[in-house]
Amino acid sequence: MTVLRHDDLSVRKCVRYGASRTPETHSSLSPTAPHHPQHVRVWLVWEVWTAVANMIRLRRPSSLLWAAGLTVMFFFYIAVPSSNSQTDSCHCSQHQHSLSSGVQHKSFSKDKHKVALLIPFRDRFEELVEFVPHIHNFLSSQHKNHHIFIINQVDNLRFNRASLLNVGFLESGVDCDYVAMHDVDLLPVNTALIYQFPDEGPYHVAAPHLHPRYHYPTFIGGILLVRREHFRQVDGLSNKYWGWGLEDDEFYARLKEAKLEIFRPGNLTSGIKDTFRHIHDRRRRRRDMVKCYNQQEVTRHRDRQTGLSTVKYSVQSRREMTIDGAPFTLLNVVLECDKEVTPWCDCTENVGNTPRSQQSFSKSEDVIVPKLNRKKHLSQDG
């Protein structure tokens, strides 16, 4: 992606030809040839030496003095480097730097860590144009090295947030040493919320006592910071969660099984009403809560078959973009579904749960979602 921020001829020339390349010119030294500085210098020297030779042939004292003076003057003209060419080169490199900095993610030298914000996405353009500038400015004010990845699901299957997070982790590169699993509709507004490197263990920014909607103690959704090695240790998230909900609860079970302690913000003066801004409109953005086949039974238990190592996808395109000057990477992703394992990735042929499957869940601890008192643990504001 190229962003032009200056309407200057030298900028246009540098963008077109690059800092180390100049437009091709004719090799002729005639005055009608393009006036490349080096060609003009050679042409002038040639003309002066022709005049000096004519003066010497006249053998007059005055002519010899003029010839000597011209010779000394042009000796210094040839010996001194052209300041114009240096200035042009400097301008090119400066403009090239300013252009590249306009499309690259800002780096803060004081922060030795870098976070990849992974945002699963589909059909949420209004939220996206508000989220990207907000989170970019929020993290920049904290001098946090960050890179925003929007993982956009473009296939015809049901939305799979967990698989998109797995894809984002794999595509975000090794230069980011931790990731933020981030909802596009949750904006931090309390500047005391720090997206710090989760040195001791996963750091849940959108803690239950701060999130505007979900307050049960095992909730780790919204915004969760995880070191890359910890994400790999638990094999990422389950790929069985097509449609809305429960993938975070299954990920919580993975973290606890790996004995990774979850940390949360403390000593904040704000609460559930003024720590975050939740921009989801449930009347306009209805969640896909349909259950089909034996989805409801299977997805309430721990998944020991799928994860980061088994996610199947292809990246249709990768684009570097900006919104109001805030840069981000857009990944258009096509997920693959094994309908023998998760037929509920497409519920167009079967809506409603079929009779119980033959799969058995022997361990009681494999049940990841206990029944909750909704009045106690959920807010009803969307």
N, C-alpha and C positions, 0 to 999 in steps of 0.2 A: 504494500500500500504506500502511496506517495501523497504527502500532504504539503501543498505550497502555502506558506504563510507570508511570503514577501513577493511584491510585484516589482522585481528588480531584474534588469537585463542580465546582470552577471549571474544571478541565481538561475535564471532560465538556461544560460549557457552551461553552467556547471551541472545542472540536472540532465541536460541533453547529452553532454559529452563526457561528464565525469571529471573528477579533480585532476587526473593524470593524463587526460586526453584532450586535444584541441582539434578544431575543424581542420580538415585537409586543405592545403593551399597548393597553388601551382608552383613549380620550381623555377619559373622565369624570374629574372631579376629586373625586368623592365618596369618603368614607373606605372604601367597599366596593370601590373600584377597585384593581387591582394596584398595589403600592407601588413604583412606579418612583421613584428618588430625586428627579428633577426635579418629578414630579407631587406628591410629598409636600411639597416645599418650597413650591410655589405654593399648595397647599391650606392649609398652616400660615400663610402670609402673609395669605391671604384671611381666615382666622379671626381672626388678631390684629388686623388693621385694622378688622374689624367690632367687636371689643371696644373698640378705641381710639375709634372713632366714637361708641359708646355713652357712654364716659367723658366725651368732650368735650361731649356734649349735656347731661350733668349739671351742668357748669360749677362743679364743686367743686375747690378747690385741690389736694386730695390726688389726685383723679381725673386732673386735668391733669398732675400730676407723674408718675403711673403711665403715662399715655398717652405723655408725652415719653420716659420711660425705655424703654418697649417699642418706641417708634419708633426710637430710637438703636440698641437691641440688634438689631432685625431689619434695620436698614440694613446693619450689619456682617455679619449672617447671609447676606444676599443678595449682598453684594459679594465675600465670600470664596468661592473655588471649592470645590466639594465634593471632599473628600479621598477619599471612598469611591469616586466614579466614576473618579478617577485611579488608585486602587489596583486597581480591577477591570480597567481597561484595561492597566495594567502587568502584572498577573498573566496576562492573556490573551496578551499578546505574548510574555511569558517562556515560558509553557507551549507556545505555538505554536512557539517556537524550539526548545524541548527535544524536542517531538514530531518536528519536521522533521529535527532532527539525528539522531534515532534511526533514520531510514530513508535518509538521504543518506550518501554515501561521505565519510568523514572527509578533510578537506583540511589539508595542512600548508603554512603560509605560507612556511616557509623553503625549500621545494622548488619551484622555478619550473617544473619539468617534471612531467608526469603520464603514467603508463603505463596502457594498457588491457591487462589480462590476458585473452587469448583462449583459451578452453578448449573444444576440440571434444569433444562429449559424446554418448553414447548408452548407456542401460541400465547405468550405473555409479554407482548411487545410494550404495552403501556407501563408495566412494571419494570421492564428492562431499561427503558430510557430514563427512568427515575433512579433505578438502583445503581447503574454503573457510575455515573458522576458522583453520586452520594458516597458510595463505598470507597471510590478512588480518593476523593478529597478527605474522607474520614481517616483512611490509613496514611495518606501523605502527611496529614497534620501530626501523626504520631511518628513520622519518619520510618515507616515500615516498608521494607522492600517487598513488593507484591506484584503478582501477575494474575489478571482476571481471565478465567476460561469459562466461556458460555458453551455448555455441551447441549446442543440442540438436536433433539430426536426427530428425524425427518421421515421415518418409515410409517407404515400403516398399522403397526401394532399398538397395544395399549402402552401408556406412559410407564416407564420403568426407571424411577429415580435412582435406585441402588445400582443398577447396571451402568447408568450414565456417570455416576460417581466413580465407578471402577474404570470406565473409559477415560474420564478426566484425569485420574491418577496416572494411568499408563501414558497418556499423551502430554502430560504437563512437564515432563523432562526432569532430569536429575539436578538442575540448578536450583530448584525449589526444595528445601530440606524439610518442609512440612506443608500440610494442606489444610484448607478450611472448607469443610462440607457446609455449603451456605445456601439457604433459601433465597430466591430472588425477591420475595415479597416481605422480607424482614430487614428493616433498616435500623442500625444502631444509632441512637441519638445522644446517649450519655457518653461524654468524652472520657469518662473514667473506665470505660470498657476497653481493655488493651488486648489486641490480637497478638499476644506474646508467644514466643517459641515454647511449645509444651514440653519442657525439658524433663519433668518428672513423670508425666503421663498425659493422656488426652485431656484437653481443656474445653469445657462446655461453656461457651460464651453466653448462649441463650438459656441460662439455667432455669429450672422450674419456678423458682421464686421471682424470676424477672420476665419470663416469656409472657406475652399478653394473652395467650390462649391455653397452653398446656402446663399443668402444674403437678403432675404425678412424679414421684421421686425417682423413677427409673427413666424418665424422659431425657433423651440426649439429642433431640432434633433441633432444627432451626439453624444453629451455628455451632459446629464442633471442630476444634483444632486437633490434628493428629500428626505426629511425626511419621515420616515415610516408612521407617523401619517397623513401627508399630502397626501401620496399616497393612504392610506385607505380612507381619507376624500372624495376624488374624485372618489372612487371605481376603481382605477387603470385605465387601458386603455380599449378601446373598443375591443371586440373580432370579429368584423365584417370585419376586414381588412386582407383578404387573397390576397396574391400577394404583389406587391411593392407599397409603397407610401401612404400618407395621414393620417396614424395613429397618427403621431406626431401633425398634425394640429388639429385633433379631441381632442387630449390630451390637447393642448393649450386652446381650448374652455372650457374644464372642469376646468382647473386651473383658468381661468378668471372668470368663473361663480362662483367659490368658493371664489373669491376675494383674490386669492393668488398672490402676486406680484412676478414677475420673475426678478432676479438679474443677472448681467453679468459682466465679467471682464472689468476693465478699466485701463487706464494709462499703456498700454502695447506698447512697441516700435515696435513690430512685427505686421504684417498684414496678409492678406489672403494667402500669398505665403510662409511665414516662421514661422507661429505659430503652424501649424499641418502638418503632412505628410499623404496624402490620398493615400493609396496603392491599391485602387480598379482599376482594369483594365476592363473597360466596354466592350472591345472587347472580352476578355476571359470570363468574368463574366457577362453575359447578365441578366439584371433585368427582373423579371416576371411582365410585364406591361399589360398582356392580360386582357381584360374586357369581362365579359359574364353575361348572364341574365340581371338583372337590377342593377348590381354592381355599375356602374358609377354614377347612380342617387342616390342610397342609401348612398354610402360612402362619398358623398360630403355634408352630413348633420350630425348634432349632433346625436349621439347614446345615447338614454336614457334607453335602455333595457339591455345592456350587459356591463360587466366589470370584475373587480377582483372577485366579489362575484359570478359570473356565469361561469367562465372559467372551462372547463371540460378537464381533461387530466389524464394520468398515467405516472409514472416514470418507464421506462423500466430497467434502471440501474443507479447507482451512483458510480463514481470512483474518487479517489484521485490520481492526476497525477502531474508530473513536466515536464517542458520544459527548458532545460539549467539551472536547479536548481530553476526555478520559479514555485511555487506550484499553483495548481488550482483544482477546483471541476468540473468534467464533469457530467452533467445530461442528459441522453438520454431520451427524452420526446416524448410521443405519444399524439397528440392533438385529440380531438373529434369535429366533425362538425354536427350541426343541419341543414340539407339541406332544411328544411322548412323555416328557417330564412336566411341562407346564402348559397344558392345553388352554389355560385361562389367559394366555397372552392375547387371545382373540375370542371375545364372548359373543360374537354375532350369531353363532349357531346354537349356543346353549346359555341361557340366562337362568340363574338359580342353581343351587347346589344339587348335584346328583347324589345317590346313596353313598354311604361311607366307603372309602377305598379299602383295599386289603392291606395298605401300609400300616404297620404297627409302630407305636411310639411307647417303648417300654419304660423309659426313664421319665419320671414325673417332672424332673427339672428341665426336660426338653420343652415344656410348655413355657413360652416366652411372654405371653400376654395374659395376665390375670384379669378377671372382670373388675372394672373400676366403677366407683361411684361418680358418675359424670358430674353431678352437682358439686362435688367436692374438688375434683381434679381438672375440670374443663370449664373454660369461660365460653359463654355463648355469643360472643361478639364477632364471630367469623374467624 
